[in-house]
Amino acid sequence: MSEQIDILSRITACAGSLSESERKVAELVFEDIDLISEASITDIARRAGVSEATVTRFARSVGCSNVRDLKTRLTRALAAGRRFIQDADPADGPGVVYDIATQTLATNRELLLQADIAGAVERLDKARQILVFGSGGGSSVMCQEFQFRLVRLGYAVSAYPQSLLPRMVASTLDPEDVVVVLSVSGYTPEMVESARIARQYGAEVIAITAIGSPLAASADVALPIVTRETDLIHHPSASRYALMAAIDVLALELAMRHRDRARDKLRRLKITLDAHRGGDDRQPLGD
């Protein structure tokens, strides 16, 4: 069985083919995974009300080589986080979405305002071109969001929300270029390596990422974000709010640096959109 297969999903998938006694062991796994991970085969058999031979057969039926292998895989499942195994209180239903967004923004507000925003803005403003890298769900989307914010202000900006392409692009850069790398964890290998490659060729790197991460250490300027994922795993990651706020701060600072130019660009954009879609003068600019 592949090392990457989640053993709990495997047990669920095999449930229909298990014998009655083996299903008792499966039920015990979901009732008390800690016991199965730590107890002896004798204790497991006694708690499940089956023989030790049945416990061994169960392990093999779900694709493990033996009971020790089963225990190792269950320990790995626990290491991913207990919130991915046990149900969490759904709190206040839909209202929790707004609560988590508010908490995330409040947590990051002071942290970001104490960071080197001026240094990041200075580098972005003088860049020949700005390249934004992101990999994964939230970072990929926010990578494109960064492009949308800055292209409206007249900056030469491109987004690369992939894994391999940022490495390729990074190797073509020059000292006049600036790379912005987005990564909530700061440990995604493709992003860390792309940042290092870009710096090797003289480009400056701005990272919006976790404090003390490898990506932060690989950047010229690191704008820190912090996120705390709740036990309610069904809620989309709140890290998107922290990334978006940082992007909006940079976009605002760049716009305010060149107010006249930004106003002209935005007015031209509004006229073009109005001619295409109509509507009143308070419709958003391409959002």
C-alpha positions as CSV (number, residue, x, y, z in Angstrom):
1,M,0.0,0.0,0.0
2,S,1.3,3.5,-0.9
3,E,2.8,5.4,2.0
4,Q,0.6,8.3,1.1
5,I,-2.8,6.6,1.4
6,D,-4.8,7.7,4.4
7,I,-5.4,4.5,6.4
8,L,-8.7,5.8,7.8
9,S,-10.1,6.3,4.3
10,R,-8.8,2.9,3.4
11,I,-10.6,1.2,6.3
12,T,-13.9,3.0,5.3
13,A,-13.5,1.8,1.7
14,C,-12.8,-1.8,2.8
15,A,-15.7,-1.9,5.3
16,G,-18.0,-3.8,3.0
17,S,-15.5,-6.6,2.4
18,L,-14.5,-7.2,6.1
19,S,-15.8,-10.1,8.1
20,E,-18.1,-9.5,11.0
21,S,-15.3,-9.8,13.6
22,E,-12.9,-7.6,11.5
23,R,-15.6,-4.9,11.4
24,K,-15.5,-4.9,15.2
25,V,-11.9,-3.9,15.0
26,A,-12.7,-1.3,12.4
27,E,-15.4,0.2,14.7
28,L,-12.9,0.3,17.6
29,V,-10.4,2.2,15.3
30,F,-12.9,5.0,14.9
31,E,-14.1,4.9,18.5
32,D,-10.7,5.0,20.1
33,I,-7.8,5.6,17.6
34,D,-5.4,6.4,20.4
35,L,-5.9,2.9,21.9
36,I,-5.2,1.2,18.6
37,S,-2.1,3.3,18.0
38,E,-0.6,2.6,21.4
39,A,-2.0,-0.6,22.8
40,S,-0.7,-4.2,22.4
41,I,-2.4,-6.6,20.1
42,T,-3.7,-8.4,23.2
43,D,-5.4,-5.3,24.5
44,I,-6.8,-4.4,21.1
45,A,-8.3,-7.9,20.7
46,R,-9.8,-7.7,24.3
47,R,-11.4,-4.3,23.7
48,A,-12.8,-5.3,20.3
49,G,-14.0,-8.7,21.7
50,V,-12.2,-10.7,19.0
51,S,-9.1,-12.9,18.8
52,E,-5.6,-11.6,18.3
53,A,-5.6,-13.5,15.0
54,T,-8.6,-11.4,13.9
55,V,-6.7,-8.2,14.6
56,T,-3.8,-9.4,12.4
57,R,-6.3,-10.4,9.6
58,F,-7.9,-7.0,9.9
59,A,-4.6,-5.2,9.4
60,R,-3.9,-7.3,6.3
61,S,-7.4,-6.8,5.0
62,V,-6.9,-3.0,5.0
63,G,-3.6,-3.2,3.1
64,C,-1.1,-3.2,6.0
65,S,1.7,-5.8,6.3
66,N,1.0,-6.4,10.0
67,V,-0.4,-4.8,13.1
68,R,2.7,-2.8,13.6
69,D,2.3,-1.3,10.2
70,L,-1.4,-0.5,11.0
71,K,-0.4,1.3,14.2
72,T,2.3,3.3,12.3
73,R,-0.3,4.4,9.7
74,L,-2.8,5.4,12.4
75,T,-0.2,7.4,14.2
76,R,0.5,9.2,10.9
77,A,-3.2,10.0,10.6
78,L,-3.2,11.4,14.2
79,A,-0.1,13.5,13.3
80,A,-2.1,15.3,10.6
81,G,-4.3,16.7,13.4
82,R,-7.1,15.4,15.5
83,R,-9.5,17.9,13.9
84,F,-9.3,15.8,10.7
85,I,-10.6,12.8,12.6
86,Q,-13.1,14.0,15.1
87,D,-16.1,16.3,14.5
88,A,-15.8,19.9,15.8
89,D,-18.6,22.1,17.1
90,P,-19.9,24.0,14.1
91,A,-20.2,27.1,16.5
92,D,-22.7,29.6,15.2
93,G,-23.2,28.2,11.7
94,P,-22.7,30.8,8.8
95,G,-21.9,33.5,11.3
96,V,-18.6,31.8,12.1
97,V,-17.4,32.8,8.6
98,Y,-17.5,36.4,9.5
99,D,-16.1,35.9,13.0
100,I,-13.1,34.1,11.6
101,A,-12.5,36.7,9.0
102,T,-12.7,39.5,11.6
103,Q,-10.3,37.7,13.9
104,T,-7.8,37.0,11.1
105,L,-7.7,40.6,10.0
106,A,-7.4,41.9,13.5
107,T,-4.5,39.5,14.3
108,N,-2.6,40.5,11.2
109,R,-3.3,44.3,11.2
110,E,-0.6,45.4,13.7
111,L,1.8,42.7,12.6
112,L,1.7,44.0,9.0
113,L,1.8,47.7,9.9
114,Q,5.0,47.1,11.8
115,A,6.6,45.4,8.8
116,D,8.8,47.0,6.1
117,I,5.9,48.1,3.9
118,A,7.8,51.1,2.7
119,G,10.7,48.9,1.6
120,A,8.3,46.6,-0.3
121,V,6.6,49.6,-2.0
122,E,9.8,51.2,-3.0
123,R,11.0,48.0,-4.7
124,L,7.7,47.5,-6.4
125,D,7.5,51.0,-7.7
126,K,11.0,51.1,-9.3
127,A,10.7,47.6,-10.8
128,R,11.0,47.1,-14.5
129,Q,8.5,44.3,-14.1
130,I,6.8,42.6,-11.2
131,L,6.3,38.9,-11.2
132,V,4.0,37.2,-8.6
133,F,4.4,33.6,-7.7
134,G,1.9,31.4,-5.8
135,S,1.2,27.7,-5.5
136,G,-1.7,26.0,-3.9
137,G,-5.3,27.0,-3.3
138,G,-5.3,30.3,-1.6
139,S,-1.9,31.5,-2.8
140,S,-2.7,30.8,-6.4
141,V,-5.9,32.8,-6.3
142,M,-4.2,35.7,-4.4
143,C,-1.4,35.6,-6.9
144,Q,-3.8,36.6,-9.6
145,E,-5.5,39.0,-7.2
146,F,-2.2,40.8,-6.8
147,Q,-1.9,41.1,-10.6
148,F,-5.4,42.5,-10.9
149,R,-4.7,45.2,-8.2
150,L,-1.5,46.5,-9.8
151,V,-2.3,46.2,-13.5
152,R,-5.1,48.8,-12.9
153,L,-2.4,51.2,-11.7
154,G,-0.3,50.8,-14.8
155,Y,2.4,48.5,-13.5
156,A,3.9,45.8,-15.6
157,V,2.9,42.8,-13.5
158,S,2.4,39.1,-14.3
159,A,1.0,36.2,-12.2
160,Y,2.4,32.7,-12.2
161,P,0.0,30.5,-10.1
162,Q,1.8,27.2,-10.8
163,S,4.6,25.1,-9.5
164,L,7.1,24.6,-12.2
165,L,6.7,27.8,-14.2
166,P,7.9,30.1,-11.4
167,R,11.2,28.3,-11.4
168,M,11.6,28.7,-15.1
169,V,10.7,32.4,-15.0
170,A,12.9,33.1,-12.0
171,S,15.9,31.9,-14.0
172,T,15.3,34.6,-16.7
173,L,15.2,37.6,-14.4
174,D,17.5,40.6,-14.1
175,P,18.4,42.9,-11.3
176,E,15.7,45.4,-12.4
177,D,12.9,42.9,-11.7
178,V,11.0,42.3,-8.5
179,V,9.4,39.0,-7.5
180,V,6.5,38.8,-5.0
181,V,6.1,35.3,-3.6
182,L,2.9,34.3,-1.7
183,S,3.0,31.4,0.7
184,V,1.0,31.0,3.9
185,S,3.3,28.5,5.4
186,G,6.6,29.6,3.8
187,Y,7.7,26.0,3.4
188,T,6.4,25.1,-0.1
189,P,9.5,23.9,-1.9
190,E,8.6,25.3,-5.3
191,M,8.1,28.8,-3.8
192,V,11.2,28.8,-1.7
193,E,13.4,27.5,-4.5
194,S,11.9,30.0,-7.0
195,A,12.7,32.9,-4.6
196,R,16.3,31.7,-4.2
197,I,16.8,31.3,-8.0
198,A,15.4,34.8,-8.6
199,R,17.9,36.3,-6.1
200,Q,20.8,34.4,-7.6
201,Y,20.2,36.4,-10.8
202,G,19.9,39.7,-9.0
203,A,16.2,40.1,-8.8
204,E,14.7,41.4,-5.5
205,V,12.2,39.2,-3.7
206,I,9.3,40.3,-1.5
207,A,7.6,37.5,0.4
208,I,4.2,37.6,2.0
209,T,4.5,34.6,4.3
210,A,4.9,33.2,7.8
211,I,7.5,34.6,10.2
212,G,10.6,32.6,10.5
213,S,9.9,30.4,7.5
214,P,12.4,29.4,4.9
215,L,10.7,31.7,2.4
216,A,11.0,34.6,4.7
217,A,14.7,34.0,5.1
218,S,15.1,33.8,1.3
219,A,13.5,37.2,0.7
220,D,14.9,40.8,0.6
221,V,11.7,42.0,2.3
222,A,9.3,39.7,4.2
223,L,5.8,40.9,5.1
224,P,4.6,38.6,7.8
225,I,1.2,37.0,8.1
226,V,-0.1,34.7,10.8
227,T,-3.1,32.3,10.6
228,R,-4.6,30.0,13.1
229,E,-6.7,27.3,11.5
230,T,-9.6,26.3,13.7
231,D,-10.9,22.9,14.5
232,L,-13.8,23.5,12.1
233,I,-12.0,22.0,9.1
234,H,-15.1,22.4,6.9
235,H,-14.5,26.2,6.9
236,P,-12.3,27.4,4.1
237,S,-8.8,28.5,5.2
238,A,-8.8,32.0,6.8
239,S,-5.3,32.6,5.4
240,R,-6.9,34.1,2.3
241,Y,-8.0,37.1,4.3
242,A,-4.5,37.8,5.6
243,L,-3.0,37.6,2.1
244,M,-5.7,39.8,0.6
245,A,-5.3,42.5,3.2
246,A,-1.5,42.6,2.6
247,I,-2.1,42.9,-1.1
248,D,-4.6,45.7,-0.6
249,V,-2.2,47.6,1.6
250,L,0.6,47.4,-1.0
251,A,-1.8,48.4,-3.8
252,L,-3.1,51.4,-1.8
253,E,0.4,52.6,-1.0
254,L,1.4,52.4,-4.7
255,A,-1.7,54.2,-5.8
256,M,-1.2,57.0,-3.2
257,R,2.4,57.4,-4.3
258,H,1.3,58.4,-7.8
259,R,-2.2,59.8,-7.2
260,D,-2.5,61.7,-10.4
261,R,-1.4,58.8,-12.5
262,A,-3.5,56.3,-10.6
263,R,-6.6,58.5,-11.0
264,D,-6.1,58.8,-14.7
265,K,-5.6,55.0,-15.1
266,L,-8.7,54.2,-13.0
267,R,-10.8,56.8,-14.8
268,R,-9.8,55.4,-18.2
269,L,-10.6,51.9,-16.9
270,K,-14.0,53.0,-15.6
271,I,-14.9,54.7,-18.9
272,T,-14.0,51.5,-20.8
273,L,-16.0,49.3,-18.5
274,D,-19.0,51.6,-18.6
275,A,-19.0,51.5,-22.4
276,H,-19.0,47.7,-22.2
277,R,-21.5,47.0,-19.5
278,G,-23.4,50.2,-18.6
279,G,-24.5,50.9,-15.0
280,D,-24.1,53.7,-12.6
281,D,-20.9,55.5,-11.5
282,R,-20.5,53.4,-8.3
283,Q,-20.0,50.0,-9.9
284,P,-16.6,48.5,-8.9
285,L,-13.7,48.7,-11.3
286,G,-13.6,45.3,-12.8
287,D,-14.1,43.3,-9.6
